[in-house]
Amino acid sequence: MSGTPGARRGRGRPPASERAEGPGARERILEAARSEFAERGYDKTSVRGIAKAAGVDAALVHHYFGTKDEVFAAAVEVSFEPALIIPAVLGAGPEGIGERLARYFIGVWENPATRAPLLAIIRSALTHEAAAKVLRGFVLRRLLERVAADLAVPDPKFRAELAASHMIGIAILRYVIQVEPLASADPEEIVAMVAPTLQRYLTEA
């Protein structure tokens, strides 16, 4: 069997199409998944539909990601990029962490390339438990809890949940429901207002 050792996740023999699709197949599947979830929502998106949009066999999607939930989780991760943001948020220490976190969060939502899949994630999480579980697991455990834990403050999980509730609430009102004047407010104004609260949640003893 050819291929790079360790590149496969042990989900059985991949289809012959994997060789034809090449190393970019996984990235195309992820991009197709983001588009499908954004367009159709969680409930109406299928692995078969993602495969069709990516131009691959459905078996290849299962090979790389397993279930629809796992594809959804991977699409969330592509939007947030925790491996990049956590060092950037924590790098300068506790001072100013509230502003850095707020600026990152608003920046992700303001970017058209990441806003559409994030809208799908939020809308799906409000109506489907599987999507809500993915969002909770990612935003809390893989992002905010790691940030709070590295700051060595009491009750990091509770603080992370408070920060998450604040930012997700803003996302719902500004980008999903589009309540004015929040929906049309300058992003810098939002960052300036939100940063001190996040700073208090994550650093004050």
C-alpha positions as CSV (number, residue, x, y, z in Angstrom):
1,M,0.0,0.0,0.0
2,S,1.4,3.4,-1.0
3,G,1.0,6.7,0.9
4,T,2.7,8.6,3.6
5,P,3.0,6.6,6.9
6,G,0.7,8.1,9.6
7,A,-1.3,10.2,7.2
8,R,-4.4,8.0,7.5
9,R,-6.5,7.7,10.6
10,G,-7.2,4.0,10.5
11,R,-10.8,4.1,9.3
12,G,-10.2,1.2,6.9
13,R,-8.9,1.0,3.3
14,P,-9.5,4.3,1.5
15,P,-11.0,4.2,-1.9
16,A,-8.8,4.2,-5.0
17,S,-10.0,7.7,-5.8
18,E,-7.7,9.0,-2.9
19,R,-4.7,8.4,-5.1
20,A,-6.3,10.4,-8.0
21,E,-7.5,13.2,-5.7
22,G,-4.0,13.8,-4.3
23,P,-3.0,15.6,-1.1
24,G,-5.4,18.5,-1.7
25,A,-8.5,16.3,-1.3
26,R,-8.8,16.9,2.5
27,E,-8.6,20.7,2.1
28,R,-11.3,20.6,-0.7
29,I,-13.5,18.5,1.5
30,L,-13.2,21.0,4.3
31,E,-14.0,23.9,2.1
32,A,-16.9,22.1,0.6
33,A,-18.2,21.3,4.1
34,R,-18.0,24.9,5.2
35,S,-20.0,26.0,2.1
36,E,-22.6,23.2,2.5
37,F,-23.1,23.9,6.2
38,A,-23.4,27.6,5.6
39,E,-25.8,27.2,2.7
40,R,-28.0,24.3,3.9
41,G,-27.5,24.3,7.7
42,Y,-26.5,21.4,9.8
43,D,-29.7,19.3,9.4
44,K,-29.9,19.4,5.6
45,T,-26.2,18.9,5.0
46,S,-25.1,15.3,4.3
47,V,-21.7,13.6,3.9
48,R,-22.8,12.6,0.3
49,G,-23.6,16.3,-0.5
50,I,-20.2,17.4,0.9
51,A,-18.5,14.8,-1.2
52,K,-20.4,15.8,-4.3
53,A,-19.4,19.5,-3.8
54,A,-15.8,18.5,-3.2
55,G,-15.7,16.3,-6.3
56,V,-14.8,13.2,-4.3
57,D,-16.4,9.9,-3.3
58,A,-18.3,9.9,0.0
59,A,-16.1,7.1,1.2
60,L,-13.1,9.5,1.1
61,V,-15.0,12.0,3.4
62,H,-15.6,9.1,5.8
63,H,-12.0,8.1,5.6
64,Y,-10.7,11.5,6.5
65,F,-13.4,12.6,9.0
66,G,-15.7,9.8,10.0
67,T,-19.1,11.1,10.8
68,K,-20.9,14.3,9.8
69,D,-20.3,15.6,13.4
70,E,-16.6,15.2,12.9
71,V,-16.7,17.0,9.5
72,F,-18.7,19.8,11.3
73,A,-16.1,20.0,14.1
74,A,-13.3,20.2,11.5
75,A,-15.1,23.0,9.7
76,V,-15.4,24.9,13.0
77,E,-11.7,24.5,13.6
78,V,-10.8,25.8,10.2
79,S,-12.8,29.0,11.0
80,F,-11.3,29.6,14.4
81,E,-7.7,28.3,13.9
82,P,-6.9,27.7,17.6
83,A,-3.3,26.7,17.0
84,L,-2.7,30.2,15.8
85,I,-4.9,32.3,18.0
86,I,-4.1,30.8,21.5
87,P,-0.4,31.8,21.4
88,A,-1.3,35.2,19.9
89,V,-3.9,35.9,22.7
90,L,-1.6,34.6,25.5
91,G,1.7,35.7,24.2
92,A,1.9,39.1,25.8
93,G,0.7,37.9,29.2
94,P,-2.5,38.8,31.2
95,E,-2.3,42.5,30.5
96,G,-4.6,43.4,27.6
97,I,-5.8,39.8,27.0
98,G,-9.4,41.0,27.0
99,E,-8.8,43.3,24.1
100,R,-6.8,40.8,22.2
101,L,-9.5,38.1,22.6
102,A,-12.3,40.6,21.7
103,R,-10.4,41.8,18.7
104,Y,-9.8,38.3,17.5
105,F,-13.4,37.2,17.9
106,I,-14.9,40.2,16.2
107,G,-12.2,40.0,13.5
108,V,-13.2,36.4,12.7
109,W,-16.9,37.5,12.4
110,E,-16.1,40.5,10.3
111,N,-14.1,38.5,7.8
112,P,-16.5,37.4,4.9
113,A,-14.5,34.2,4.4
114,T,-15.2,33.0,7.9
115,R,-18.5,34.7,8.7
116,A,-20.7,32.4,6.5
117,P,-19.6,29.1,8.1
118,L,-19.8,30.7,11.5
119,L,-23.4,31.8,10.9
120,A,-24.2,28.2,10.0
121,I,-22.5,27.0,13.2
122,I,-24.5,29.4,15.4
123,R,-27.8,28.8,13.6
124,S,-27.3,25.1,13.7
125,A,-26.3,25.1,17.4
126,L,-29.5,26.9,18.3
127,T,-31.7,24.1,16.9
128,H,-29.6,20.9,16.8
129,E,-28.0,19.3,19.9
130,A,-25.2,17.7,17.8
131,A,-24.1,21.0,16.5
132,A,-24.4,22.6,19.9
133,K,-22.2,19.9,21.4
134,V,-19.5,20.6,18.7
135,L,-19.7,24.3,19.4
136,R,-19.5,23.9,23.2
137,G,-16.6,21.4,22.9
138,F,-14.6,23.6,20.6
139,V,-15.2,27.2,21.9
140,L,-15.0,26.2,25.5
141,R,-12.6,23.3,25.8
142,R,-10.3,24.0,22.9
143,L,-10.2,27.8,23.0
144,L,-11.5,29.7,26.0
145,E,-10.8,27.1,28.8
146,R,-7.2,26.8,27.5
147,V,-6.8,30.5,27.6
148,A,-8.2,30.8,31.1
149,A,-6.2,27.8,32.4
150,D,-2.9,29.3,31.2
151,L,-3.7,32.5,33.2
152,A,-3.8,30.5,36.4
153,V,-7.0,32.1,37.8
154,P,-9.5,30.4,40.1
155,D,-12.5,28.7,38.4
156,P,-11.1,28.9,34.8
157,K,-14.0,26.8,33.4
158,F,-16.6,29.1,34.9
159,R,-14.7,32.2,33.7
160,A,-14.4,30.7,30.2
161,E,-18.2,30.1,30.1
162,L,-18.9,33.7,31.1
163,A,-16.5,34.9,28.4
164,A,-18.1,32.6,25.8
165,S,-21.7,33.7,26.8
166,H,-20.7,37.3,26.3
167,M,-19.1,36.8,22.9
168,I,-21.6,34.4,21.5
169,G,-24.4,36.7,22.6
170,I,-22.8,39.5,20.7
171,A,-22.5,37.2,17.6
172,I,-26.2,36.2,17.8
173,L,-27.5,39.8,18.2
174,R,-25.1,41.4,15.7
175,Y,-24.7,38.8,12.9
176,V,-27.7,36.4,13.2
177,I,-30.6,38.6,14.4
178,Q,-29.0,41.8,13.3
179,V,-30.3,44.0,16.1
180,E,-29.7,47.7,15.8
181,P,-27.6,49.7,16.7
182,L,-25.3,46.8,17.5
183,A,-25.6,45.3,14.0
184,S,-24.1,48.5,12.3
185,A,-21.8,49.6,15.1
186,D,-18.1,50.1,14.3
187,P,-16.2,46.9,15.2
188,E,-13.6,49.0,17.1
189,E,-16.3,50.4,19.3
190,I,-17.5,46.9,20.1
191,V,-14.0,45.8,21.0
192,A,-13.5,48.9,23.2
193,M,-16.7,48.2,25.1
194,V,-16.3,44.4,25.5
195,A,-12.6,44.2,26.2
196,P,-12.7,45.4,29.9
197,T,-15.4,42.8,30.7
198,L,-13.5,40.0,29.1
199,Q,-10.4,41.2,31.0
200,R,-12.3,41.0,34.3
201,Y,-13.7,37.6,33.6
202,L,-10.3,36.1,32.7
203,T,-7.8,37.8,35.0
204,E,-9.4,39.2,38.2
205,A,-9.1,37.0,41.3
